[in-house]
Amino acid sequence: TQALALRSALCPGLADGAQERERERARREGAMPRAKKEPVAEMFESVSDGLKQLYRSKIRPVEENYRFGEFYSPLLTDSDFDAKPMVLLLGQYSVGKTSFIKYLLGRDFPGAHIGPEPTTDRFIAVMHGNEDKTTPGNALAVSANMPFRGLEMFGNGFLNKFQGAQLDSPLLHHVTLIDTPGVLSGEKQRIGRSYSFTDVCGWFASRADVILLLFDAHKLDISDEFKDAIEALKGHDDKIRVVLNKADAVDAQKLLRIYGALMWSLGKVVKTPECVRVYIGSFWDHPLKGSEWSRQLFEAEMRDLLTDLKNVPRNAAVRKVNELVKRVRLAKAHAYIVGHLKKEMPSMFGKDKAQAKLLANLEDHFLKVHRAHQLPVGDFPDVTKFKQVMEAHDLSKFPKLDMKQIEAMEQVLAREIPRLMAQFPQEGTQPGSAVGQALTHVSEHVAAHPPPPQQLSYQPAEPPPSQLTYAAQPSPYVAAPAAAPTAPAWAISPADKTKYDEVFATMQPQGGLASGLAVRPILERSGLPVDVLRQVWNFSDIDRDGNLDRDEFAVAMHLTRECAAGRPLPPSLPIDMYPPSKRHLFSG
């Protein structure tokens, strides 16, 4: 220091250089930390894309360090965030679960079996596909683009009883339906299953957007296994909808008694202070029976349920945010608990005895963590289940509490997710018109049938015109009938179109049109040169009105993504890039 002061007095310029080198050395040694840079807000294409990147960078490392997946649900993959909304159907045998799915689709699906006896003996994921086919459960569980990787934890005993059914249906562009085996009563069913039915139901419930509990008007008893399955839905009460099916098979007086008995039975199983919503109707393609009063009741109830189902895709983004926030809170509490138990372990000897003592007094340690870090009691796991899992692990091998990772997760809750929602304020809030069109045949069936005449003998009635063929219903992504049967399909897939529609909704279009000022920031996220983006705009503004509608914006997004992937723009917009609504403007 004295030598540095002497050189400073003799050679000011030399001293400045030496001081700078001294400061640089101090920074390298940690004595003078560099000023932190302000975080740069990341731009994402959608809410799902943003959640995926936040989870991958800031949440999954914590889950891996403290083995969160072994105590709760398995770690998430990209396919879990990209998955379509899921509707889970649960109920005892012959309550109409498979018929309900057929009613929504307007047709049979591969692997469907309907009958009064227990017919569905497996879990079936009904998904969209270009052709009718079934996929075994083991193949689904290892598919990178399917959200079923977590089912591997249940082993071959379950995967042999799981399959996928793929078919081309407009509704399946937006949702995935899960059919389940009928729950039977008695000890035989629990012994006969080679997997835990309750655990599998819990896995699907955590990923489902809506859970439909179906009851038959003639079978209201809740078996032990069904009771366990309903109790496994705890924590997902907001997703549960109860359906009293085949209600038109009884008269009004009996229906009143049946409804009261159902609510009494549910009150013993669904332990919530609020009453669950019960939809009453007959969900199949036959005309409704009963008096005019009862038919009006059934139609109103069935319309309400259809409206609820139409809202599933538009609420999917908010549901994904909600589920990730719940997961982050659980992971944070889990990290604090493991870090506390690790801190209480001895460093050298007596580790086994110390771990046994800690687990014996686990409730006391939960209370200590709760008081030390002010964590909500609702974020703590079940003591018994946590203890059972932890007994199979060695506490000394867990890492110490990493406060940097905890702070990163807190930043996700406090800043990142609110910022992400601010980027897409309107995502998921637009009316589900596409789903409404996919369910047009159901809406027509609810409203169009007069009461059937009383018949002494059975006469099979012809299905109404809306039920003759599902392909006749309008679809938002199929081109209007053209004069030439060889008109090419639109190059933009329905899945991509759905994503582009979500982004289009965030711009708050006026009269269905987005101006250039609104579209420009979104296209500039691609990082493409201005000349390329100008050409993309010229191609996309097909009707030359200076604005982009929903279909034109999809063309702009598709062209931008193609260019960003390294593919050149075509010299002119080909016919397959023209939206079906603009094909009449194609000049060749």
C-alpha distance (Angstrom), angle and dihedral (degrees) to the residues before:
residue distance angle dihedral
T1 . . .
Q2 3.85 . .
A3 3.81 91.0 .
L4 3.78 89.7 50.1
A5 3.81 90.7 50.9
L6 3.85 91.2 49.5
R7 3.80 92.1 50.4
S8 3.79 88.9 47.6
A9 3.77 90.8 56.7
L10 3.81 94.8 46.0
C11 3.80 101.5 36.6
P12 3.79 113.1 21.2
G13 3.81 94.0 -179.4
L14 3.78 92.9 49.6
A15 3.80 90.7 48.4
D16 3.80 91.9 52.5
G17 3.79 90.0 55.6
A18 3.79 91.7 46.9
Q19 3.80 91.4 49.7
E20 3.77 90.3 50.7
R21 3.81 90.6 51.0
E22 3.81 89.5 47.5
R23 3.80 91.1 52.4
E24 3.81 91.0 48.3
R25 3.81 90.6 51.3
A26 3.81 89.9 49.0
R27 3.79 90.7 51.8
R28 3.81 91.1 51.5
E29 3.80 90.7 50.7
G30 3.78 92.1 48.9
A31 3.80 96.7 -111.9
M32 3.80 93.6 116.8
P33 3.80 111.9 29.6
R34 3.75 116.9 -152.3
A35 3.78 118.1 -108.7
K36 3.78 110.6 -92.3
K37 3.75 117.1 -111.2
E38 3.73 117.9 -124.7
P39 3.79 110.5 -106.1
V40 3.77 114.7 -105.2
A41 3.77 115.2 -130.3
E42 3.79 110.0 -115.8
M43 3.78 119.6 -135.8
F44 3.79 118.8 -137.0
E45 3.78 132.7 -170.4
S46 3.81 93.9 -131.5
V47 3.77 142.9 -10.2
S48 3.81 90.4 -94.5
D49 3.79 91.3 52.9
G50 3.81 91.5 49.9
L51 3.81 93.9 47.6
K52 3.78 90.0 48.5
Q53 3.80 93.2 54.8
L54 3.82 94.1 43.1
Y55 3.78 91.1 51.2
R56 3.80 93.5 46.5
S57 3.81 95.4 48.9
K58 3.81 105.2 34.5
I59 3.80 112.4 14.7
R60 3.80 107.5 35.7
P61 3.86 93.6 57.6
V62 3.83 89.2 59.4
E63 3.80 91.7 47.2
E64 3.80 91.0 50.3
N65 3.82 93.9 47.8
Y66 3.80 94.8 51.3
R67 3.86 96.8 32.3
F68 3.78 93.1 -118.5
G69 3.80 92.1 166.9
E70 3.79 92.5 63.7
F71 3.81 92.9 54.3
Y72 3.82 99.0 38.9
S73 3.80 131.8 8.0
P74 3.84 121.5 -29.5
L75 3.79 120.7 -88.0
L76 3.79 115.1 -79.9
T77 3.79 125.7 -112.5
D78 3.80 131.7 -158.1
S79 3.80 90.0 -97.4
D80 3.82 89.9 61.2
F81 3.81 89.9 60.7
D82 3.82 94.3 41.9
A83 3.82 93.7 47.1
K84 3.78 119.9 117.1
P85 3.81 118.2 -113.1
M86 3.79 112.0 -77.1
V87 3.83 130.1 -139.7
L88 3.82 115.4 -161.4
L89 3.82 120.6 -158.5
L90 3.81 119.2 -158.3
G91 3.78 130.2 175.8
Q92 3.77 146.8 116.6
Y93 3.77 121.1 -75.2
S94 3.81 119.9 -65.6
V95 3.81 96.1 11.7
G96 3.82 91.7 123.2
K97 3.83 105.0 -98.3
T98 3.81 95.4 139.7
S99 3.83 91.0 39.9
F100 3.80 88.8 52.2
I101 3.82 91.0 55.3
K102 3.80 90.5 47.0
Y103 3.82 88.2 49.8
L104 3.83 91.4 54.6
L105 3.81 94.6 44.7
G106 3.79 95.8 42.5
R107 3.81 91.0 -133.4
D108 3.80 144.3 49.6
F109 3.78 120.5 -80.0
P110 3.83 127.6 -144.1
G111 3.79 112.7 -82.7
A112 3.82 94.8 18.2
H113 3.80 117.1 144.0
I114 3.79 121.9 -179.6
G115 3.80 125.9 -171.5
P116 3.79 144.7 120.2
E117 3.80 91.2 -97.9
P118 3.86 124.3 69.0
T119 3.80 100.4 -74.8
T120 3.82 109.5 155.5
D121 3.80 105.0 71.9
R122 3.80 98.2 168.9
F123 3.79 145.0 44.6
I124 3.82 109.8 -95.1
A125 3.81 123.1 -165.6
V126 3.82 106.3 -154.4
M127 3.81 106.5 -153.6
H128 3.78 140.5 162.9
G129 3.78 120.0 -86.8
N130 3.78 137.4 157.4
E131 3.80 91.6 -117.4
D132 3.79 137.7 21.8
K133 3.80 111.9 -91.0
T134 3.79 143.7 130.6
T135 3.81 126.3 -126.9
P136 3.83 123.0 -156.6
G137 3.80 118.1 -117.5
N138 3.82 95.8 -115.2
A139 3.81 90.6 56.7
L140 3.82 91.8 47.8
A141 3.81 92.2 49.9
V142 3.82 93.2 56.9
S143 3.82 97.0 41.5
A144 3.81 109.5 114.2
N145 3.83 92.9 -151.0
M146 3.81 94.8 51.2
P147 3.84 124.1 83.0
F148 3.82 93.6 -133.6
R149 3.82 103.3 89.4
G150 3.80 90.9 109.2
L151 3.82 91.1 63.8
E152 3.81 89.9 74.3
M153 3.80 87.4 83.6
F154 3.83 89.7 72.0
G155 3.82 92.6 58.8
N156 3.77 132.7 -146.3
G157 3.79 91.8 -47.0
F158 3.80 88.4 72.6
L159 3.82 101.0 27.8
N160 3.80 90.0 59.5
K161 3.81 86.4 58.8
F162 3.81 94.8 47.5
Q163 3.79 128.5 80.3
G164 3.77 141.9 159.8
A165 3.80 124.1 -124.0
Q166 3.80 115.0 -158.3
L167 3.79 125.5 -168.1
D168 3.78 139.1 151.1
S169 3.80 106.8 -99.6
P170 3.82 127.0 143.0
L171 3.81 91.9 -135.5
L172 3.81 90.8 58.1
H173 3.81 89.9 59.5
H174 3.81 84.6 74.5
V175 3.82 109.0 28.4
T176 3.81 141.8 25.1
L177 3.82 117.9 -138.1
I178 3.83 121.5 -149.2
D179 3.82 116.8 -153.7
T180 3.81 115.3 -164.1
P181 3.82 136.1 -161.9
G182 3.78 115.6 -91.7
V183 3.79 112.4 -97.9
L184 3.81 112.4 -123.7
S185 3.78 129.9 -165.9
G186 3.77 125.4 -120.1
E187 3.79 138.0 57.5
K188 3.81 92.8 -82.5
Q189 3.79 93.8 75.0
R190 3.79 94.8 51.7
I191 3.80 91.5 48.1
G192 3.78 94.2 42.9
R193 3.81 97.6 54.3
S194 3.79 116.9 91.2
Y195 3.82 91.8 -156.3
S196 3.79 138.5 40.9
F197 3.80 105.4 -89.3
T198 3.80 91.0 -168.6
D199 3.82 94.1 52.7
V200 3.80 92.2 48.2
C201 3.81 90.8 50.2
G202 3.81 88.6 50.7
W203 3.81 90.8 52.2
F204 3.80 93.1 51.8
A205 3.82 91.8 42.6
S206 3.81 91.6 57.2
R207 3.80 89.9 56.4
A208 3.81 100.0 36.6
D209 3.79 123.5 99.2
V210 3.81 94.5 -156.0
I211 3.81 129.7 20.0
L212 3.80 116.0 -158.7
L213 3.83 116.3 -160.2
L214 3.80 106.8 -162.4
F215 3.81 123.8 -157.2
D216 3.79 129.6 -176.0
A217 3.80 115.6 -131.5
H218 3.82 87.6 -130.7
K219 3.84 97.2 47.2
L220 3.79 115.1 48.1
D221 3.79 98.8 151.0
I222 3.80 115.2 118.0
S223 3.80 110.2 -144.3
D224 3.80 123.4 -146.2
E225 3.80 93.0 -103.3
F226 3.79 92.3 47.2
K227 3.80 89.1 49.3
D228 3.82 90.3 52.3
A229 3.81 90.0 48.2
I230 3.82 91.8 51.6
E231 3.80 91.2 47.6
A232 3.83 88.3 52.0
L233 3.81 86.5 63.4
K234 3.81 90.5 68.0
G235 3.78 109.7 133.6
H236 3.82 91.5 31.6
D237 3.80 97.7 73.2
D238 3.81 92.2 127.4
K239 3.82 90.2 62.6
I240 3.81 97.5 51.7
R241 3.81 120.9 106.1
V242 3.81 121.1 174.7
V243 3.81 119.8 -144.9
L244 3.82 122.0 -163.5
N245 3.80 99.6 -157.8
K246 3.83 130.7 -165.7
A247 3.80 89.0 26.8
D248 3.80 92.6 147.9
A249 3.82 90.4 67.3
V250 3.84 91.6 76.4
D251 3.79 132.1 55.5
A252 3.81 124.1 -107.3
Q253 3.80 96.2 -96.6
K254 3.80 93.5 51.7
L255 3.79 91.1 44.0
L256 3.81 90.2 56.7
R257 3.79 90.9 52.8
I258 3.81 92.5 44.3
Y259 3.80 91.6 52.0
G260 3.81 91.3 51.6
A261 3.80 91.9 47.5
L262 3.82 90.9 49.8
M263 3.80 92.7 51.6
W264 3.82 89.9 48.3
S265 3.82 91.4 51.6
L266 3.80 93.3 46.4
G267 3.79 91.4 49.5
K268 3.81 88.9 64.3
V269 3.79 94.2 50.5
V270 3.81 107.4 30.5
K271 3.78 99.4 58.8
T272 3.80 101.4 -161.6
P273 3.82 128.8 122.3
E274 3.81 90.4 -128.3
C275 3.78 125.8 72.7
V276 3.78 115.6 -111.7
R277 3.78 117.7 -119.3
V278 3.80 112.0 -104.7
Y279 3.81 120.6 -162.7
I280 3.80 115.4 -157.1
G281 3.79 121.4 -155.4
S282 3.78 148.9 93.8
F283 3.78 110.2 -91.1
W284 3.80 107.9 -160.7
D285 3.78 136.2 85.9
H286 3.82 97.3 -92.0
P287 3.82 122.3 103.2
L288 3.79 116.4 -94.2
K289 3.79 117.6 -100.6
G290 3.79 130.4 -148.6
S291 3.78 137.6 55.8
E292 3.79 126.5 -34.5
W293 3.82 90.9 -100.9
S294 3.80 93.8 53.1
R295 3.82 92.8 44.1
Q296 3.80 90.8 54.3
L297 3.81 89.4 50.3
F298 3.82 93.0 49.7
E299 3.81 92.9 46.8
A300 3.81 92.1 50.8
E301 3.81 92.2 47.8
M302 3.80 93.4 46.4
R303 3.81 91.2 49.2
D304 3.80 89.7 52.4
L305 3.80 91.4 52.7
L306 3.81 92.1 47.6
T307 3.81 89.6 51.0
D308 3.79 89.1 51.3
L309 3.81 91.1 51.6
K310 3.81 92.4 47.0
N311 3.79 88.8 58.0
V312 3.81 93.5 55.5
P313 3.85 98.1 88.4
R314 3.80 95.3 42.9
N315 3.83 90.6 52.2
A316 3.81 93.2 46.0
A317 3.82 95.7 96.5
V318 3.79 93.0 51.8
R319 3.81 90.3 46.2
K320 3.82 91.5 53.2
V321 3.80 90.5 51.5
N322 3.80 90.3 48.5
E323 3.81 93.1 49.8
L324 3.80 93.2 47.8
V325 3.82 92.0 49.2
K326 3.82 89.5 52.0
R327 3.80 89.9 49.2
V328 3.82 93.1 49.2
R329 3.80 91.3 51.5
L330 3.80 91.1 50.0
A331 3.82 91.9 46.8
K332 3.79 91.3 49.7
A333 3.81 92.9 51.2
H334 3.82 89.8 44.9
A335 3.82 91.6 53.0
Y336 3.82 91.6 49.8
I337 3.83 91.5 49.1
V338 3.80 94.4 48.6
G339 3.80 91.1 43.8
H340 3.81 91.0 52.1
L341 3.83 93.5 48.3
K342 3.80 90.4 46.8
K343 3.81 89.8 52.3
E344 3.82 90.6 53.1
M345 3.81 92.4 53.8
P346 3.86 119.3 99.7
S347 3.77 116.3 -112.0
M348 3.79 98.3 -134.7
F349 3.82 123.7 9.0
G350 3.78 137.5 22.0
K351 3.80 96.3 30.0
D352 3.80 96.1 145.9
K353 3.79 93.8 51.7
A354 3.79 91.3 44.8
Q355 3.80 92.1 51.8
A356 3.80 91.7 48.4
K357 3.79 90.1 50.9
L358 3.81 92.4 48.5
L359 3.79 92.7 50.9
A360 3.81 91.6 46.6
N361 3.81 89.2 58.5
L362 3.80 96.2 36.0
E363 3.81 94.9 134.1
D364 3.80 91.2 57.4
H365 3.80 91.1 51.5
F366 3.80 91.1 48.3
L367 3.79 87.3 54.7
K368 3.82 91.2 50.4
V369 3.81 91.5 51.7
H370 3.79 90.1 47.0
R371 3.81 92.3 53.3
A372 3.81 96.4 40.7
H373 3.81 96.6 51.3
Q374 3.85 102.4 22.8
L375 3.81 91.9 -123.8
P376 3.82 117.5 170.5
V377 3.79 113.6 -105.0
G378 3.81 89.7 -129.1
D379 3.82 90.7 65.5
F380 3.82 93.3 61.7
P381 3.82 120.1 96.8
D382 3.78 127.2 -120.8
V383 3.82 106.3 -76.5
T384 3.81 95.6 -139.2
K385 3.80 95.3 48.2
F386 3.81 92.9 44.9
K387 3.80 90.7 50.5
Q388 3.81 92.8 49.8
V389 3.80 92.3 52.6
M390 3.79 95.3 42.2
E391 3.83 92.0 52.2
A392 3.81 87.4 68.4
H393 3.82 91.9 55.4
D394 3.78 135.2 69.1
L395 3.81 107.8 -122.0
S396 3.79 92.1 -157.1
K397 3.81 90.6 65.1
F398 3.81 94.3 58.8
P399 3.83 115.7 97.4
K400 3.78 123.2 -110.6
L401 3.78 119.6 -97.5
D402 3.81 109.1 -74.6
M403 3.79 106.6 -152.0
K404 3.82 92.2 -169.9
Q405 3.80 90.2 62.6
I406 3.80 91.1 45.3
E407 3.82 90.8 51.3
A408 3.80 90.0 49.2
M409 3.82 90.0 55.0
E410 3.78 91.2 47.6
Q411 3.80 88.6 52.7
V412 3.80 88.5 53.8
L413 3.81 90.0 56.7
A414 3.79 97.2 39.1
R415 3.81 102.3 39.0
E416 3.79 118.0 -1.1
I417 3.80 100.2 56.9
P418 3.85 94.6 42.5
R419 3.82 88.5 48.8
L420 3.80 90.0 49.0
M421 3.80 92.0 51.0
A422 3.81 89.7 48.1
Q423 3.82 89.6 57.4
F424 3.80 89.8 55.4
P425 3.80 104.9 30.4
Q426 3.79 95.4 157.7
E427 3.80 100.3 37.7
G428 3.76 112.4 127.8
T429 3.80 95.1 10.6
Q430 3.79 101.5 94.0
P431 3.80 119.7 103.6
G432 3.80 114.2 -88.8
S433 3.81 94.8 -117.8
A434 3.81 93.6 151.8
V435 3.80 91.8 53.1
G436 3.79 89.3 44.5
Q437 3.79 90.0 56.9
A438 3.81 90.0 47.2
L439 3.82 88.4 55.6
T440 3.81 96.0 43.4
H441 3.80 92.6 112.1
V442 3.81 90.6 54.7
S443 3.81 93.6 49.3
E444 3.79 90.4 49.4
H445 3.79 90.5 49.7
V446 3.81 92.1 52.2
A447 3.80 94.1 51.4
A448 3.78 105.4 30.0
H449 3.80 107.3 59.1
P450 3.80 121.2 93.8
P451 3.81 116.6 -152.2
P452 3.81 109.8 -77.5
P453 3.81 118.0 -113.7
Q454 3.79 117.6 -103.3
Q455 3.80 108.2 -98.8
L456 3.77 128.5 -166.2
S457 3.78 93.2 -156.2
Y458 3.76 131.3 35.8
Q459 3.80 114.4 -95.8
P460 3.79 117.3 175.1
A461 3.78 107.3 -125.8
E462 3.77 120.5 -139.9
P463 3.78 112.8 -109.5
P464 3.79 115.7 -107.1
P465 3.81 117.7 -99.3
S466 3.83 91.5 -103.6
Q467 3.83 88.9 60.4
L468 3.82 99.0 46.6
T469 3.77 93.6 86.3
Y470 3.75 131.1 -0.5
A471 3.79 92.7 -155.3
A472 3.79 88.9 71.0
Q473 3.78 92.5 69.0
P474 3.81 117.7 98.0
S475 3.80 117.0 -101.9
P476 3.79 124.7 -162.1
Y477 3.80 93.4 -133.5
V478 3.80 103.5 42.1
A479 3.78 118.1 93.6
A480 3.78 118.0 -112.8
P481 3.82 113.7 -101.6
A482 3.77 108.9 -77.1
A483 3.75 130.3 -158.7
A484 3.79 91.7 -116.6
P485 3.82 113.7 61.5
T486 3.80 90.8 -150.5
A487 3.83 96.0 65.8
P488 3.83 107.1 142.9
A489 3.79 120.8 -115.6
W490 3.80 119.5 -109.6
A491 3.80 111.7 -84.8
I492 3.82 91.4 -136.2
S493 3.80 111.5 85.0
P494 3.82 120.6 -133.8
A495 3.82 90.6 -114.3
D496 3.82 92.2 54.7
K497 3.80 91.0 43.2
T498 3.81 90.0 55.6
K499 3.83 91.0 52.7
Y500 3.81 92.1 47.6
D501 3.81 90.6 49.1
E502 3.81 89.4 54.5
V503 3.81 91.0 53.6
F504 3.83 91.2 44.3
A505 3.82 89.7 55.4
T506 3.82 91.0 56.4
M507 3.82 90.5 65.2
Q508 3.81 91.3 63.0
P509 3.83 94.0 -130.4
Q510 3.77 117.5 -146.8
G511 3.77 113.3 -130.1
G512 3.80 90.1 -11.1
L513 3.84 92.5 -57.7
A514 3.82 130.8 109.3
S515 3.80 120.0 -155.9
G516 3.78 126.3 -133.7
L517 3.81 90.9 -105.3
A518 3.80 90.1 57.9
V519 3.81 95.6 44.2
R520 3.80 97.7 43.9
P521 3.87 99.0 74.0
I522 3.80 91.0 50.5
L523 3.81 94.3 50.6
E524 3.80 91.5 44.7
R525 3.81 90.3 61.1
S526 3.81 86.6 76.7
G527 3.82 90.8 68.3
L528 3.82 92.0 -132.9
P529 3.84 120.1 149.8
V530 3.78 117.6 -90.6
D531 3.82 92.2 -115.0
V532 3.79 91.0 57.2
L533 3.80 92.6 47.4
R534 3.80 90.3 49.3
Q535 3.80 89.6 54.9
V536 3.82 90.4 47.1
W537 3.81 89.0 54.1
N538 3.82 92.1 49.1
F539 3.81 90.8 51.8
S540 3.80 93.4 45.3
D541 3.81 99.0 47.7
I542 3.79 89.8 74.8
D543 3.81 97.7 164.9
R544 3.85 91.7 43.0
D545 3.81 95.7 -130.0
G546 3.83 94.9 132.6
N547 3.81 92.7 -112.1
L548 3.79 136.3 80.4
D549 3.77 123.8 -128.0
R550 3.81 123.2 -157.4
D551 3.82 94.9 -82.2
E552 3.80 94.9 43.3
F553 3.79 90.5 50.0
A554 3.81 89.1 53.5
V555 3.83 88.4 55.1
A556 3.82 90.2 50.5
M557 3.80 92.6 49.9
H558 3.80 92.0 46.6
L559 3.81 93.3 50.4
T560 3.81 91.1 46.1
R561 3.78 92.0 51.8
E562 3.82 91.4 47.8
C563 3.81 91.2 52.1
A564 3.80 92.1 46.4
A565 3.82 87.8 54.3
G566 3.82 90.0 57.1
R567 3.80 99.6 -100.4
P568 3.85 116.2 131.9
L569 3.77 124.1 -122.0
P570 3.81 115.6 -102.3
P571 3.82 117.6 -110.5
S572 3.80 88.4 -114.6
L573 3.78 134.7 5.9
P574 3.84 108.4 -86.9
I575 3.79 122.2 -134.7
D576 3.81 94.0 -108.3
M577 3.82 89.4 59.2
Y578 3.81 92.2 56.2
P579 3.81 111.1 97.6
P580 3.80 113.3 -117.9
S581 3.81 88.4 -112.7
K582 3.85 90.7 57.5
R583 3.82 101.3 40.9
H584 3.79 90.6 105.9
L585 3.84 88.4 65.6
F586 3.80 93.8 58.0
S587 3.78 110.2 116.0
G588 3.78 99.0 -178.8
